[in-house]
Amino acid sequence: MLTILGKSSSINVRKVLWTCAEIGLDYQLERYGSGFLPTATRDFLRMNPNGMVPVIIDDGHSLWESNTICRYLAGKHGRSDLLPSEPMARAQVEKWMDWQATELNNAWRYAFMALVRNSPAHGDAAALAASVVEWNRLMAMLDAQLAAGGPYVCGATMTLADIVLGLSANRWRAVPMARPDLAAVDAWFSRLSEREGFRTHGCNGLP
């Protein structure tokens, strides 16, 4: 059976859990991370030298990086609806997944640490304001994409891009800050909220 190492409150673990829900995969969740089993041990670092969750163990192999894990699971189980096999269609999905992991994550990190985690190391008002502005700017880019080609991020059907970005959109909506009205994002979020996997692992009260 697939084993997932991580905690269900982690945004990156929740990507993997939602992907499993969409595919219909059984798994065993072993709780690692803050408040649970430590990730700084020799055994864990052998599986992921970054000391971060999630990690999966499947067929005797370990794998880390949440977006890569989602791609692996969709590919292994033949879910070409979630990750197309046609090269350009697949590249479009992976483009938005990579954008989520790089541009969007970097934008929200300071604001999230300041406003949700109340981190003493993130008390610079100018840096906080800049993070909020950039986060909102990038969410407006997502809104434009959805408005032009929706109803999902890459067109007519839901893909892995919607899973990883759906988690990010949930965080954006949950953080106590000023946000623009983004009608296409709101409609898309409502559409995602009809899916049991998203209700359980995405918009489940966790930022």
N, C-alpha and C positions, 0 to 999 in steps of 0.2 A: 504494500500500500504506500501511496505517496505520503511522505512526512514533511510537514511544514514547521520550521523553527521560527518562532516569533510570537508576538502578542497581538490579540485581535483589536487592540486600540490603536495600533500603529497604522498610519495612513498607507505605508508601502505594503505592509502585510495584508491590509484590506483589499488592495488591488488583486493580490493573488487569490484571496478567499472569494472575491466576487467572480474572478475568472473561473475558478473551480465550480462555483454555483452555476454559471452559464453553461459549462461543459457537462455538468452532472457528475463530477469526480468525487469519490470518497477520499478522505485524507485523515491523517492523524496530526493534530496540532500539539506541538510541544512548546510550552510557554517560555520563551527567552526574551530578555530585555529588561529594562528598568522595572524593578518590583518582582521579577521572576528569576529564572535561571540566568547566571551571568554570561555575557558574551566575550569576556576578556580571558577566558581560560584557554589553555593550550589546545584542547580538543576542538573548541569552537573556532578558534583562529586558524586551525588547520583547514576548516571548511570555508571560512571567509576571513581572510587576513585583515579586512576592514573592521571586524568586530561589530557588524551591524546585522539587523534583521530586515527582510526575511532571508532565510536559506531554505532550500528544499533538498530532500534526499529522495532520489528516484532511481530505481534500477541500479542501486549501488553507487551512484554518482551524486555529488553535491553541486549545487548551483546557487549563485547569488546574483543580486541586482534584480529588483522587482519587475521592471519592464521586460528584461530578458527572460525571466521566469514565465511571465505571461505569454510571451512569444513561443517559448518552448512548449508549454502545455497546449496551446492552441495548435501548434504544428504537429506535435506528437499524436494528438487525438483527431487530426484531420478536420479541424474546424476552420475551413477556408472562408466561412462567413465572418469569423472574427479576425482572421489574418489571411487575406487573399493569397492564392498561389501565383496569380498573374503578376509579373514583376512590377509594373507601374502601379497597379492597384495596391500591392503590398507596400511599395515605397511610400505611397501617400499616407497609409496608416502609420508606418514607422516614422515618417517625418513628424507627424503630430505627437507621437509618443516621445520622440527624442526632444522635441520642443518643450514638452511638459517637463522632462527630466532636467533640462538645462536652463532655458530662458525663464520659464514660468516658476520653477522651484527657486531659482536664484532671486527672483523678484519678491516673493512672499516671505522669504526666510526671516528677514529682520523684523518685519511687522508682526509675524506670528510669534516670534520669540518675545517681543516686547509686550504685545497686547493679550496673548493667551498664556504664555508661560511665565510672564512677569519676570523675565530674566534681568538681573542687575547689570549684566554685560551689554544689554541692548536698551540703554536709557538715553541715547542721543536723539533729541527731538528732530533734528534735521535729517538724520539717517532714517528715522521712522517715517517721516513725511515723504521722503524720496521713495522708500519701499512701497508705501501705499499708492503713490502716484504711478509707479512703474507696474505694480500688480494690476491696478485698474486699467492701465493702458493695454497690457497684454490680454486681459480678459475681454477688452473691447475688440481686439484682433480676433479672438475666438468667436465673439458675437458676429462679427462681419463674415467670418467663414460659414457659420451656421445660417446666417440670413441669406447668403448667396447660393449655398449648395446643399442645405440640410435635407431632411430633418435631423440627420446625425452628422458628426464631424466630417466624415468622408463620403457623405451622400445618403443614399436611400436606406441603408441598413446599418445596424449597430456593429461596431468593430472594437478591437482592443483600444483604439484611440479614445473611444467614448468611456471605456472603463477607467483608464488612467486619468483622463481629463475630468471625468465625472467626480472622482475623488477630490481633485484640485478645486473644482467648482464648489463642491460642498464646503471645503475649507474656506474659500473666499466668501461664501454666503454666511458662514458662522462667526467669522472674526468681527469683533465690535469696532467697526471703522466706517467711514463714509464710502459709499459705493455708487457708481452711476446706475441708472436704469438700463438694463440690457435685455431687451424683449426676446431676442432669439435665444440667448442663454437661459432665460427663465422658462421659455417654452420647451427647450431641450431638457432642462433639469426636471421639469414635470413629466416629460416623456420617460426619462430614465427612472423616475420614482415609481413608475408602474411595474418595474421589474423587481421580483422578489429578492434577487441577489443584491440589488442596489439598496433596497430598503433594509436588508439585514446587515450589509457591510459598508454601505456608502453613506446614505443620509440617515444614519442611525443615532443621531444625537451627538456624535463625536466630530470634532473639527478635523 
